[in-house]
Amino acid sequence: MSGVVTLAVDAMGGDHAPGMVVAGLNIAAERHPAARFLLVGDEAKLTPLLRRYKRAAETCTIRHTPDAISNDMKPIAALRNRNASMRIAIDAVAAGEAAGVVSAGNTGALLALAKIVIKTLPGIDRPAIAGITPSARGDVVMLDLGANLTCDARNLVEFAVMGDVFARTVLGLTAPSIGLLNVGSEEQKGDERIRQAADVLKESPIGSQFAGFVEGHDIAAGTTDVIVTDGFTGNVALKTAEGAVRLMNALLRQVFSSSLLGRLAYLLARGRLEHLREWLDPRRYNGAVMVGLDGVVVKSHGGTDAEGFAYAVDVAMDMIVHRFNERIRDGLVRMVGPISAALRRDSDEARRLASAG
Amino acid sequence: MSGVVTLAVDAMGGDHAPGMVVAGLNIAAERHPAARFLLVGDEAKLTPLLRRYKRAAETCTIRHTPDAISNDMKPIAALRNRNASMRIAIDAVAAGEAAGVVSAGNTGALLALAKIVIKTLPGIDRPAIAGITPSARGDVVMLDLGANLTCDARNLVEFAVMGDVFARTVLGLTAPSIGLLNVGSEEQKGDERIRQAADVLKESPIGSQFAGFVEGHDIAAGTTDVIVTDGFTGNVALKTAEGAVRLMNALLRQVFSSSLLGRLAYLLARGRLEHLREWLDPRRYNGAVMVGLDGVVVKSHGGTDAEGFAYAVDVAMDMIVHRFNERIRDGLVRMVGPISAALRRDSDEARRLASAG
């Protein structure tokens, strides 16, 4: 890819901001020579940091604002503050000054601001949060991770379309398989809304990729490349899996540190154990994408460190360089007609049944 | 505890039934000298099995029926078959012939039959499925695991009450802490129904045990002794955690088997690694309890083996010996009054606000 890519960065979002952000950009600048960063935040804090991080200094332009959105601020209050670093970074995307934005700040505020300022793609009812999680068969795309606590059939179908493009763009797959998260794999399982979404997907242009219902254990098994679910379930499932991996890591540390033999065993298997730990390192999966918006918006975990923040920048660069949103737009054009027709047929059918009964 | 305890056992439920069931009872019989089993199923298959398992033969009485409920049978069809092994086993509890029932068969059918034949405890709107899962701070009780895909505030509050008694009875805790599963721990997180349940629990007689909202990663962290959620989320979360642990185990097996050094490392740390594997063994957590019913109903995992089935029998015996249902009844008497009043106050308030607005 030729030419410079400008990314707006909320310097003040995250538990360890702005130090973690600038240190993260210092790492990212080396990995992405084409990247330039519009660093939005408090100049008095950022200038000394840029003095410390040389590569970041070469690629960052500071846009000063003293305001920031706190982690406990409600979205409605965040919308009112037009001078917050997060807001100005998002404005830069809407104005075409930046190709995307990365923030480790308040998720609810970021989503609300992005919806209002950047707006959703035509044909998308509600944006979703998509992320990547490790599995036995490679990385798996999962969405929604918390943007929409309740979803109807149409939302779930749209998430499947966006998950398909995400897996093609970020994981480089040609025909990713798609599963709908449920309490069982049999057709009659789940509630009305989830069964309706399955019916629509089966008949859709991505029907051949649709693998039907999957269950919780299918996430780590990697049964499908994309897992579609509502934001409540997706958020709980992702954090549950992270918690289980963290517990296993802590228990293994005990095994290998509690005795001389254990320490010796660790030394013998060290290479592979380190490799495993790195592969499962949550920082490697940092950078959730708000998909369905007319711009690239990446949310970094609030508690991450510089290394993790650099991974979130990787994700944003991937989305931009591989023209994620244009591909979603293309995918939607192909999908929206048939899907709307199917959903309409379904609700006509429901009305007919209701009036007949 | 003195005297004999009779348990009705569905001999024909489960992927490896009836062989796995009889072999499981052979293990259980040794652990529970007071237990007698009413073994319901096909005599022609059971008699030769009992010839093979001596301890099971000494403690089992066969009640013959040729019928069984298949795994894909819908609950409504299961209700019609009055001669199925599962039905006859449940009838034995309702008739007072057995103190409880264990089945590894069709979950939906077991729940539907139990609700209709054994009935719910007075004051309980809907029974739930409760289970135990390992955490960094000991075993954690989680419910609902799939009996109710959607729940209102009242259901969640009742689950909390039953989870409290479950943790006291099975884990032997004196004042178990209780968390409500949500997408964040802040008070404004989640939907209306979950916030209403939190408000009610805070003001209830178990308010001092209520720790507020917990997130997915709190399950494995053991942040609270009891985790309350709806059946869809609980089912997905439990299976997600199981899947993550299974993945870690598979990856570790690779680390320790892929090279000579790895195998040597395993030998050095073997004792502790085996201990860890045993502690996380899903069979040890087999036996989900259908709580809120006027009898002890335990569901074993369908794919379990004899060892796992014996754990499900342990759970049933625990519930019976520690008089679980009587304690739930006592707990409810203490709780239902204040809870109903709080829910009524809340909905009066909502109505007032609605008519005012």
Interface residues (C-beta under 8 A of the other chain):
Chain A: D72 K74 P134 S135 A136 G146 L149 T150 L181 V183 E186 Q188 G190 D191 E215 G216 H217 D218 I219 A220 A221 T229 G231 F232 T233 N235 V236 A237 L238 K239 T240 A241 E242 G243 A244 V245 R246 L247 M248 A250 L251 L252 Q254 V255 F256 S258 S259 L261 G262 L264 A265 Y266 L268 A269 R272 L273 L276 L280
Chain B: D72 K74 P134 S135 A136 G146 L149 T150 L181 V183 E186 Q188 G190 D191 E215 G216 H217 D218 I219 A220 A221 T229 G231 F232 T233 N235 V236 A237 L238 K239 T240 A241 E242 G243 A244 V245 R246 L247 M248 A250 L251 L252 Q254 V255 F256 S258 S259 L261 G262 L264 A265 Y266 L268 A269 R272 L273 L276 L280
